[in-house]
Amino acid sequence: MSNILNNPITEDDIANYLANTPDFFLRHAELLAAVQFTSPHSHRAVSLQERQAEMLREKIKVLEMRVMEMIRNGNDNVLLSDKILRWARTLFLTTDMAAMPTQMVQEIKAQFSVPQVGVRVWGVAPAYAGLPFAQGVSEDAQVFASSLMEPFCGLNTGFESVGWLEDPASVTSLALIPLRNNTVGVNAPAFGMLVLASGDAQRFTSGMATDFLARIGDLASAALSRLR
């Protein structure tokens, strides 16, 4: 008796006993009907069966919400894929290489609703060296582009490439996408950079996924590599 008083049975002891004695309620089935819980919804006493039913309904509701979210994400991905295909189609159909960068910028704005887009390419063939898209890029900007192993997203902290846009003063967030020869690998030096910008600070954030932007960069790199 003194041992029991010195070491009282705890709730954990009871829980462990019931978990390790699955036939307990077979021997005491009357307890299942007598057990009552407080419902978190109505705050009234309910039976074990009612509480189990409530828990099951809650689990079903959570699963339904997850399924709906997956469907929405799936629909969004289909729409995004269609936009990328339409944009890629315009690149394939463009035969005037001198006009390619300008057309690329216009299509990105239209297809993906990006307020401002800019692009620069360096190391181009002599026939294109005097055009605007091949001008105004410092050596530091070229080194920075080559240092990006993936698209950069975040707030505008005074990047030189913001000056390539129509209204630099209105830019709050931006995405910087390096352009490089992907057949050589991600360590190849960049030969250009694509800038997507917005006045909305949440449009391009440091925590956003960049897979989509990387695909944009792959297609843009393939198309603009013909200028070199």
Secondary structure by P-SEA (a helix, b strand, c coil): caaaaaccccaaaaaaaaaaccccccccccccccbbbbbccccccccaaaaaaaaaaaaaaaaaaaaaaaaaaaaaaaaaaaaaaaaaaaaaacccccaaaaaaaaaaaaaccccbbbbbbcccccccccccccccccaaaaaaaaacccccccccccccccccccccccccbbbbbbbccccccccccccbbbbbbcccccccccccccaaaaaaaaaaaaaacccc
